[in-house]
Structures are given as C-alpha cells and as structure tokens.
Amino acid sequence: MMQIRKSSRSIGVWPVVVAIVAGLGVCGVLPASAEEGTGNQVFFKGGFMNLNQDRGTQIFSDTNGLGGLVNGGNAGWYAGAGLDLMLSKDVWGAMDKTSVLGEIGLQFNRINSHSVNNTAGTLAKNALGVTPITDTQEVQLTMMTINVAPKIKFMEGSAFRPWIIPVGLDFHVISPPSNKTQYLDMGLQFGAGFEVQVWKAFKVGVDARYHLTARMTNTVNDYFQVGPYVGISF
C-alpha cells in the first residue's frame, strides 16, 4: 500500500517538472549556474567624497563659529552598498552587448569634523548661568544618500566592463540639521566607472559620481565621490 502511494506521488511530481522545463524552453530561458549568475549583482563600496561647500558657521554645526571654533571641513569618506538588477542584456533589442540595470543604493557619508562648541550644551549652560558657558565637543557632520538609477553596462560577455549612469534620483538626509532645522533633501546623480571580473562571480571596480541637490535644507549639499567597489553576481 505504501509503495502504491509513493508511486502515485512520483507520477504526480513528474508532470510538474516536465511542465516547468517545457515552459523554460518555450521562453528561451535556461536556469543560470551559481557561478555565471543572471546579470544581477550586489556590491559594497567606499572611498573619498567632497562637498562643494562646507557647513561651517551654522547653528547646529558649530554654534555659528562661537569662540573661533568652526566645523568647516569639505572632504570626507563614504561607505555603502547596493543592488544592480538586470533589466535587459541588449537594451531591449536596440543595442548588442549592452546591458541596462536598475541600481538601488544606500550610502553613508562622513565629512571632516572638528571639536567645536556644541549648540545644545552651550545654550543649556547659558540658560543656567554656568561658567564657562561654552561646551566643546566633536560634532560629526554626516549625510545619508539613498538612490535609484539606471546603469548602462557595455561589453556584455567581457571580463572588463565600463558603465555609466546617465542620470539617477537621490534622496538625502543631513546631520546635524540646517539653521532652519531642515534635514531632508533630494536631487540627481551622474556616474561612470568600470569593473573587472577577477574570479567566477566576484568583480572589482572603480566608481565616480557627482550629486546635484535641490538644496531644500537651505544648505549646499552637492558633492563628488570616487572609490573602489567589490561586486558579487547572482
């Protein structure tokens, strides 16, 4: 009785397997191996970034430069990660060996920071009549960028692949907030780079981008970045 049940189950499974294989054959899509991947990629990046204009002498960055201590650094570093999702390997039939991917990225920027008069501490001491009224601490200037962008990769099938981002959409969060306590901004980004396949699904590359912001925080948040990244195809 048990053998009959097992046989019936096996008979029921085979039509499903055959249907899946036939469907893939009709669609012209074969399951990709783990090493080759489908063109999708997860990547991790880091490097140098530089603001077009520093945030010195603002209320929350350094209490308007009180005591001559200014948080005026432009340069910094970034670390981030993202996903490249394959949309087309031939620009929907318009261009051979040229892929179009959708990138979703998350990046943390840390701008050069200094020990300055902390706004909250200074105001609290001033209100309480505490001497000295200044409160010197390191106030870190940071920025978070979330982006969605089309990425065009050339030389499909080659170990060396240059790419460009013609234009992408950015969302930014700045810290500390601006003088008007605003901290959300948005804008556009433009990028270019290249990557090299070093072993199976593993790739290394160089990434350069420029971010143009709408300046909704009443601060200039435009910045340039460049640095290496490591990608893993899947």
N, C-alpha and C positions, 0 to 999 in steps of 0.2 A: 504493500500500500504506500509506504514511504517512497519507494522507487518511482511509483507512478506519479506521485506529487512532484518529485524532483524533476522528472522528465517533462511534465506539463509546464513547470516553471521555466525550464530551459527552452522549451518550444516557444513560450510566450516572450522570452527575452530576445531571441534571435531576430524576429521581425522588426523589433525596435532598433537593434544595432544596424540591420540592413537598411532600414529607412533613413537613419542618421547618415550613414556612409553614402547612400544614394543622393541624399539632399546636398551633402557637401560636394559631391561630384557634379551635380547639376549646376550648383552655384559657382563651380570652379575654384572652390576654397578648400585647401588641404590644411589640416591642423599643423601649426608650426612647431618645430622642435624647441626644447627649452633653450638651446644654445643660439638658434637663429632668431627667435622672437618674431614678433609681428610688426615691428617698427615702433612700438611704444617704448617709452624709456622713463626711468626715474633717475633724477640727477641731484647731486649735492655740490654746492658751490661756496666760494668765499674769496675775498680779495680786498682791493682798495676802493674807496669811494671818496668823493669830494663835493661838498656843497658849493653852489655858485656864490652864495653869500652867507656869512656866519650869522649866528644868533646872539651875538654879544650885546650887552647893554639893554636887555629886555627884563621885564619884571621877574618872571619865574626862572629865567636862565641864570641871572646873577644880581638881582635886585637893582637893576639899572646901573650896574657897574659901581655900586657903593664901595667906597674905600679904595677905588682904583683896581679892584679885582674883577676882571672881565672874562666871561666864558666865550671866547671868540675864535675857537678852532673851526676850520673848514674841513680838514681831512679826517678820515676815519677808516674803519673796516666794516665789512659786511659778511654775513653767513646766511645761507638759505638752502632751500630745496624746492623741487618741483616735479611735475609730470609732463611729459610730451605724449600726446595721444594722437595716433595716426588717423588722418582724415582721408588722404589719397596718396598713392605712390606715384602718380603720373599727372597730378593737377587735373584730376577728373578727365583724363584723356587728352588734355591740351599740351602737355609737355613731358617727354620721356625722361626717365631717370631723375625726376624732380619730385620730392615729397612735400606735402603740406600737412603740418601737425598743429594741433591746438595745445598751447602751453598754459598750464596753471601753476603759478609760482608763489612762494612765500619767502620774504627776505627781511632780516633784521639788520639795521644799520646802527653803528655806534660811532658818533662823531667825537673828535678830540675834546675832552672835558677837563675842567680845572677846579681847584678849590676856590670857591667864591662865597659871598655872603648869601646864605640860604634865605629865601624870602619868608617862609613860614616862621622860622626861628627868629629872624631879625624883627619881624613885626610883633611876635609874641613878647620878646624881651622889651621892645619899645613900649608896648601897651602896659606891661607890668612894671616898668621903670627899672629894669635890671641893668646893671652896668658890668661890662660893656654891652651896648645894645646890638652889636653885630654877632652873627652866628656863622662862622666859617666852616663850610663843609664842601665835599666834592659833589657837584651837581652834574649828573650824567645826561648828556644830550643824546637822545636815541630817536629812531624812526623805524616804523614798520611799513613795508610795502607788500601789497597783495596785487598780483597781476594776472590778466588773461590776455593772451596774444596769439596771433597766427605766426607760425615759424616755418619758413621755406628752406628745406634742405636740398642741396644739389648733389649730383654724382651718386645717385642711388646704386647700391651694389658695390661701391668702392670702400676701401678701408679709411680713406681720407674724405671727409665731407664738410665743406663750408656751408654756412647757413646765414640767413638774415631774418630779422623781424621788421617788416616794413612799418608797422605801427601797432601798438598794443595799448590796452586800457589798464591804468594803475589806480589803486586806492591806497591812501597813505594815512598813517596815524603818527603824529609827532608828540614827543615828550621832552621837556615839560611843555605845557600849552603856551599859546601866544599871549600877548598882552591882553587880548580880549577873551581869554580863556577858551579859544577855539583850538581844536586838535585834529580835526578830520579834513582831509584834502583829497583831490583826485587829479588825474592828468593822463598824459600819453607817454609812451616809451618807444625808443627806436634802438635796434640792436643788430649786432653782427658777430660772427665768430666761426670757429671750426672745431671739429673733433676727429680723433683718430681711434680706430678700433685696435686695442692692444692685445686682447685675448678673449676669444669667444664673445660673450655678451658684454664685456667690460670695455669702456671707452674713456678717454681723457680728452679734454678740450680747453679752449680759451674763449671767454665770454666778455664782450664790451657793450655797454648800453648807456644811453642818455635819457634821463627822465625829465620831462617838462610838465610842471604842475600848474593847476589853476589858481593857486595861492589863495584859497578860501580861508586860510587861517590868518591872513594878513601878515604872513611871513613868506620869504622866498625859499621854497623847498626844492628847487631844481637841483639835480645832482648828476654826476658822471660816475661810472663804476667800471672796473676791469679786474678780471681774475680768472683762475682756473676752475674747472669742474670735473667731476667724475660721474659718468653715466652708466647705468645698467639696463640693457634692453630686455624686454619681456614680451 
